[in-house]
Each structure stands twice: as structure tokens, then as C-alpha cells.
Amino acid sequence: MCHNDDINSVTFSDCSGNVLFTGSDDRVVKVWDRRVGGRGSSSGVACVATLTGHTRGITHVSSKGDGRYLISNSKDQSLGLWDLRCAGRHTNEQKPGLDGRVMTFTGHRIFQSLIRCYFSPEATTAQRFIYSGSSDGRVCIYDVTTGSLVHELKEQRSTVRDVSWHPHMPMVCASSWDGSIVKYEP
């Protein structure tokens, strides 16, 4: 079954290209598998799991690239870390208390934009961090193991919609609604 509202984000789970994740304004993240596509699907992929728990629309989904973990940013002001090994117990219905998130991160703000979130690079950080833009002009960096907000980068005056952490150098660049791109280096 497809989403019931706008799909705001799509990403592959790993380099195999078999599994995809989507995030939608219908408040759910769906897991799709192209190996079982065709069964009731004109797109060649089939929904194999629905991850519920967010109370407002999903703005972005991003995979750790290991086929196991993904993160979702939501208009409910939270960022969720999901483990696909828990995905089998979810249904297509929103049920109170049914939430397979491993951890929830809060502190960044999402208003009026599809703000992105990502895992930090494998080569330089072993993907120990999750980072997101914020409507208040910050880049928020969270520790994956503790859930703590460990760094806030603040140079921009308006919404930071997207952020990129260089895969091999200690550098983060952020783009903002004010038309600026800011580079952060230690």
C-alpha cells in the first residue's frame, strides 16, 4: 500500500539497491523491497513494513547504509533512530504506544520546511553522530549512543534546510533560506 499523503523523502537502505525507505506527510516511514515487487504494486516494489510513532509528517529519511538502521526527521520536532530488526511488528495502522524507535532526538526545530538529517561519515566518525538542520539557523549534532545534543553550529540567520559533512575531512557545510552556505571547520 502506498502512502496516504505527500512523500517527502526516499533513500536506499544500502548499496544492494533492494530495499528503500520513504517518509511522508502521513506520519509514517515505509520500508519497500524490490525483490517482492509486483505483488499488487505497479511500481515494482512492495511495502514490507510501516514504521509508526511520529505524530506529524516526516520531512526526511536517511539510511546508515548498513541495511539495518535509518533515521527520520519529523514536523513533530523529533528525529527517530529505527532498527529494521524491529520492523516486523509494525502494521499499517497508527497505534498508540507502538513505536520501534531505538532512540528519539530532540532539540532542533522544524517549521515550514523539509529539513534534512543524516548519519555522520563512516571514515572520520564511525557514524557516531546524527546531524540535522534547524529552523532557528542551527546545525544540531547528536551522539548516537547517548542521544545527547553534543554540538550546535550557529552562523546562519534563517532556516538551515540541508547540511553536508565531508566524508574524509573535519568540515561541515550548511545551506540556509537566506541564500548563504556556511562552512564549519574545527
Buried (B, 14 or more C-beta within 10 A) or exposed (E): EBBEEEBBBBBBBEEEEBBBBBBBBBBBBBBBBBEEBEEEBEEEBBBBBBBBBBEEBBBBBBBBBBBEBBBBBBBBBBBBBBBBEBBEEBEEEBEEEEBBBBBBBEBBBBEEBBBBBBBBBEEBBEBBBBBBBBBBBBBBBBBBEEBEBEBEBBBBEBBBBBBBBBEEEEBBBBBBBEEBEBEBEE
